[in-house]
Amino acid sequence: MPRRLAPLFLAALFSLSTGALTLAISPAAYAQPQTQRIAAVVNDEIITMRDLRNRIEMVIITSRLPRNAETARRLAPQVLRTLIDEQLQLQEAARLNVAISDSEMDRARSDLEARNGLRPGQFDDFVTKLGIEAATVDRQLRANLLWSKLVQRRFSGQVEISAEEVEETRARLAEQVGKEQKRVSEILLTVEDPTRENDVIQLADRLVAQLRGGASFQSIARQFSQAANANVGGDIGWVLADQLSPELADAVDKLSTGEFSDPIRTIVGYHIMQVSDSRILAKPDPAEAEIRLSQIFLPVRPSDDADQRKTQSDAVRAVTEQAASCDDLATLAKAAGSPVAPDLGKSKLAELPENLRVQVSDLQVGQKTAPIDLPNGVMAVMVCERSDPEANLPDAAQIRRQLENQRFEVLAQRYLRDMRQAAFVETRV
């Protein structure tokens, strides 16, 4: 029962054939005489070879890895580790009387169906046609729900974000306005046993090779990553370079949107990083600026010649040069024979006609345009009021939720680490 079922679990499956799929596993790789039927013992419970084989099949299909015995053999240690972690999580939930009701499972399954365009009740049939046992998916989904509920219940009283922390975070973000942010995802393979580091390197290299062959980064992250964000496809979110360790920041800085890195060694293990998007932090949209304009307009008839148009243009220019304020412009425009009301009212830049928007987009209060030729006359405008949009920083509630999620993730990782250290685990494969 591996770690988690991601919310968009089926996204990778839709690109596959819906015909029956068979995983080619050699008899030697999964021989099941009586002495080898147990894959691992976790405290007083077992993980069977059938559990392991079914989960490997699901990982291969959802991650679009080559379906052969060699892939299965290489995946087995990592998948077994994930199954062991899930078993520990399930045992801890049972010990603390944390349970998932049938209705909660039904809601989670319905959510998966809705997210992936399936009709209610189609989920089991769909995954079965892909060669995945529905029970294998259900076990992963139940473990994910139980662990999330357990972590929330255990640490809810410990995760308190103060108003000062929120304000400090917002101030720090404000200092970074205008800098480039990248949306980053990761696959983390930890190295807890130095004697097995070579195995981790080989797995990381194989995953990179599969990514280059078109495998889904998010699906592979969900099944292989040991980071707390594995259940969301490894998504770290929008980050600035100084929010990452130097090794990761250097790699991410060189990546363009859609690219991913080779394995990067840090003190924790090996990371594979991906950039899915980039933006300028909190850059306000200038088109959202609100502006109030005052105008002068002098008509030109279709029969008038170029000299008459120039005369009107000169008259418009003379008015705007004399006007020191919008009130002045209104008075002078009326005296010059402008037939339209001077006040154009308030509007967003995005709502103005393009020819006028271009002329006023950079003007501040009290500044005026040059005469603007129109089909039926000449006009000029002055900016009377202007309100530019603020930097698009997250509000306090959004910052608080983000900080809470980060705190929960750290506590969950520590919790699982302590459970591993206290458990009796014996692997037999």
Buried (B, 14 or more C-beta within 10 A) or exposed (E): BBBBBBBBBBBBBEEBEEEEBEBEBEEEBBEEEEEEEBBBBBBEEBBBBBBBBBBBBBBBBBBBBBBEBEBBBBBBBBBBBBBBBBBBBBBBBEEEEBEBEEEBBEEBBBEBBEEBEBEEEEBBEBBBBBBBBBEBBBBBBBBBBBBBBBBEEBBEEEBEBEEEBBEEBBEEBEEBBEEEBBBBBBBBBBBEEEEEBEBBBEBBBBBBEBBEEEBBBBBBBBBBBBBBBBBBBBBBBBBBBEBBEEBBBEBBEEBEEEEBBEBBBBEBBBBBBBBBEBEEBBBBEEEBBBBBBBBBBBBBEEEEEEEEBEBBBEBBBBBBEEBEEBEBBBBBBBEBEBEBEBBBEBBBBEEBEEEBBEBBEEBEEEEBBEBBEBEEBBBBBBBBEBEEBEEBBBEBEEBBEBBBBBBBBEBBBEBBEEBBEEBEBEBBB
